[in-house]
Amino acid sequence: QLQLVESGGGLVQPGGSLKLSCTASSATLSDYPIAWFRQSPGQEREGLGCISSNDRFTYYANSVKGRFTISTDNAQITVYLQMNSLKPEDTAVYYCNADAIGLPTYWGQGTQVTVSS
């Protein structure tokens, strides 16, 4: 069973950067597309982008395109979300998700990102 653990959240000033990690604790992520989501209080969970399982093609939502970058390590154990030019409206709990056709769907526990001066 795949387990996902997010890390790297914290408090950052507007305009700053953070790099979140989504690490698989019991298997590799090579079979899964990995997506990043976020959720603010009172808001629906928002999809930010994803990285495909085969050629590792990346896709981004318009709200973060050009500021956020998804990548993976060579061992296919960790997927990263590099966040630059952060804004107060980026404040949320960030989640990673592994969802492949025919396989169970997995979520991490989330990591809090707060953008504030």
C-alpha positions as CSV (number, residue, x, y, z in Angstrom):
1,Q,0.0,0.0,0.0
2,L,1.3,3.4,-1.0
3,Q,1.7,6.0,1.7
4,L,2.4,9.7,0.9
5,V,4.0,12.1,3.2
6,E,4.1,15.8,2.4
7,S,6.7,18.1,4.0
8,G,8.3,21.5,3.5
9,G,5.4,23.8,4.4
10,G,5.8,26.8,6.7
11,L,5.6,30.6,7.0
12,V,7.0,32.7,4.2
13,Q,6.8,36.3,3.2
14,P,5.1,37.5,0.1
15,G,7.4,37.1,-2.9
16,G,9.2,34.3,-1.2
17,S,9.7,30.6,-2.2
18,L,9.0,27.2,-0.7
19,K,9.7,23.7,-2.0
20,L,7.2,21.0,-0.9
21,S,8.0,17.3,-1.0
22,C,5.7,14.4,-1.5
23,T,7.5,11.2,-0.5
24,A,6.4,7.7,-0.9
25,S,7.1,5.7,2.2
26,S,6.3,2.2,1.0
27,A,6.8,2.1,-2.8
28,T,7.9,4.2,-5.7
29,L,5.7,6.6,-7.5
30,S,6.7,5.4,-10.9
31,D,3.3,3.9,-11.7
32,Y,1.3,7.0,-10.6
33,P,0.5,10.4,-12.0
34,I,1.0,12.7,-9.0
35,A,-1.1,15.8,-8.5
36,W,-0.8,18.7,-6.1
37,F,-3.9,20.3,-4.6
38,R,-4.5,22.9,-2.0
39,Q,-7.4,23.9,0.3
40,S,-8.1,27.0,2.2
41,P,-10.6,27.3,5.0
42,G,-14.1,27.5,3.6
43,Q,-12.9,26.8,0.0
44,E,-13.1,23.8,-2.2
45,R,-9.9,21.8,-2.8
46,E,-8.1,23.3,-5.8
47,G,-6.0,21.3,-8.3
48,L,-2.7,23.0,-9.0
49,G,-1.0,20.7,-11.4
50,C,0.2,17.2,-12.0
51,I,3.1,15.1,-13.4
52,S,2.4,12.1,-15.6
53,S,3.5,8.6,-14.7
54,N,5.3,7.7,-17.9
55,D,7.0,10.6,-19.6
56,R,6.7,12.9,-16.6
57,F,4.9,15.6,-18.6
58,T,3.7,18.4,-16.3
59,Y,0.5,20.4,-16.4
60,Y,-0.4,23.5,-14.3
61,A,-3.5,25.4,-13.4
62,N,-3.7,28.9,-14.6
63,S,-3.6,30.2,-11.1
64,V,0.0,28.9,-10.6
65,K,1.4,28.6,-14.1
66,G,4.8,30.3,-14.3
67,R,5.2,30.3,-10.5
68,F,5.0,26.7,-9.5
69,T,7.0,23.8,-10.8
70,I,6.4,20.0,-10.3
71,S,9.4,17.7,-10.6
72,T,10.5,14.3,-9.4
73,D,13.7,12.7,-8.2
74,N,15.5,10.0,-10.2
75,A,14.5,7.3,-7.8
76,Q,10.8,8.1,-8.4
77,I,10.2,8.3,-4.6
78,T,9.7,12.0,-4.1
79,V,7.7,14.5,-6.1
80,Y,8.4,18.2,-5.5
81,L,6.4,21.4,-5.8
82,Q,8.6,24.4,-6.1
83,M,6.6,27.5,-5.4
84,N,8.0,30.9,-6.2
85,S,6.6,34.5,-6.0
86,L,4.3,33.4,-3.3
87,K,1.2,35.5,-2.6
88,P,-1.0,35.7,0.5
89,E,-3.7,34.0,-1.5
90,D,-1.5,31.0,-1.8
91,T,-2.0,30.3,1.9
92,A,-3.6,26.9,2.2
93,V,-3.0,23.3,3.2
94,Y,-1.2,21.6,0.3
95,Y,-1.8,17.9,-0.5
96,C,-0.3,15.5,-3.0
97,N,-2.4,12.8,-4.6
98,A,-1.6,9.6,-6.4
99,D,-4.4,8.4,-8.7
100,A,-3.9,5.9,-11.5
101,I,-6.5,4.0,-13.5
102,G,-7.2,0.6,-11.9
103,L,-5.2,1.4,-8.8
104,P,-6.3,2.8,-5.4
105,T,-6.2,6.6,-4.9
106,Y,-3.9,7.9,-2.2
107,W,-3.7,11.2,-0.4
108,G,-1.0,12.6,1.9
109,Q,-1.9,14.3,5.2
110,G,-1.2,17.8,4.0
111,T,1.3,20.5,4.8
112,Q,0.4,24.0,5.8
113,V,1.7,26.9,3.8
114,T,1.2,30.4,5.1
115,V,2.2,33.5,3.1
116,S,2.2,36.6,5.3
117,S,4.4,39.5,6.2
